[in-house]
Amino acid sequence: MIERYTRPEMGAIWDEEAKLRVWLEVELLACEALAARGEVPADVPSKLRACARVDVARMRAIEREVGHDVIAFVTSVAEHCGPEGRYLHLGLTSSDVLDTAFAVQLVRAAELLIQGATALRDAIRTQAEHHRGTVMVGRTHGIHAEPITFAVKLAGWHTEMQRNVERLQAAREAVRFGKLSGAVGVFAHLAPEIEAYVCERLGLRSEPVATQVVPRDRHAQFFTTLAIVAGAVERFAVEIRHLQRSEVGEAQEPFGGGQKGSSAMPHKRNPILVENLTGLARLVRAYAGAALEDIALWHERDISHSSVERIIGPDATIALDFMLYRMTGVVRGLVVHPEAMRANLERWRGAVFSEAVLLALVRKGLAREEAYRWVQRCGMQAMEGADFREAVGADPDISRHLPPAELAALFDLRHQLRYEEALLQRAFGGEG
């Protein structure tokens, strides 16, 4: 059975007290910068660090009265700090704290997602290496097409996940921006150097031109990237679901010794893990849509984005973290049936080599349309149960141009799959 998701790190980023500690750090760093410029007494920052603490219960009690979370937060901290408390939030507006802290949280979440995406990518490669030469049928429109190998299928997943690692890295950098430029972004009450000091120490960059908020196209890029990564996980999940179908039986997700598939039918072994991932991908896509809606705020800012981000920030990152963790476990524990893959490949008795026969006839000088008709009628016979190899060998038009020895050579799997290693090298060769 696949191990349970037990990673506390992502949830810890969004814990209420952890969030408020980031808010507090923004406030304290701003005081340090002000002190360095002589705008508050030099001893204030050290005194504030000694007395300031997060008190969630007290903050919420104040918030119930004042109806404003940042005011409640600053008030609750100042209560512990005596006269020095008046220097908290000096020259700041709420979004200076909120957006800068949100950037810190998103960057931390992105780091964990990059780790998860990298782990999935590497698990896929391990399976691909193991299944070099594991022959199976490739399907288009759900219908048998031509032979491939399971390694090549997985190599495609691997390269997609490598792109997703790079996308997540880019998304992390897109949201690595804070702002302390005041109520409308013009630094009316704080110098730009204050913002630069705070952002640098938090591992952020200064938003070049903010309004009251960091522009939300940055966040939209982040959450749409999460949706793309979730879409990749869903693609892999859907493939495994198809391969696990009773009529296919080529691969199965892990299934524990004591696990039960159905309350009514003891024989069932359902692909519940990957079905669950398909459902979660829908949620992450929906969160991306909400983030896109947040771009168009009124003038220098309204508050319509705030309620959205309080939900999609933790939910989307935790959901995707879980998805990556679960899919990594599924890939590592994937049960593969090479014999079923080979049997399915042979189901139409060589019809998957129809293009090889077609091209051989064209190379003999036949018009493509005419050659296509000849090969197609043999293919239709195979769909009705005939042996395609025998059908083309017995076809008077085809056999007139392709003698038995030449025909036999067209059904060579080794020739069909001779570039497997080159494809795997493309997928894995440049990986660091």
Helices and strands as residue ranges (DSSP letters): H 9-14, H 16-36, H 44-51, H 56-66, H 69-78, G 82-87, H 94-130, E 135-140, E 143-149, H 150-174, E 177-178, H 192-201, E 205-206, H 217-244, E 251-252, H 272-293, H 304-332, E 335-336, H 338-345, G 351-353, H 354-363, H 368-383, H 388-394, H 396-401, H 404-409, H 413-416, H 420-428
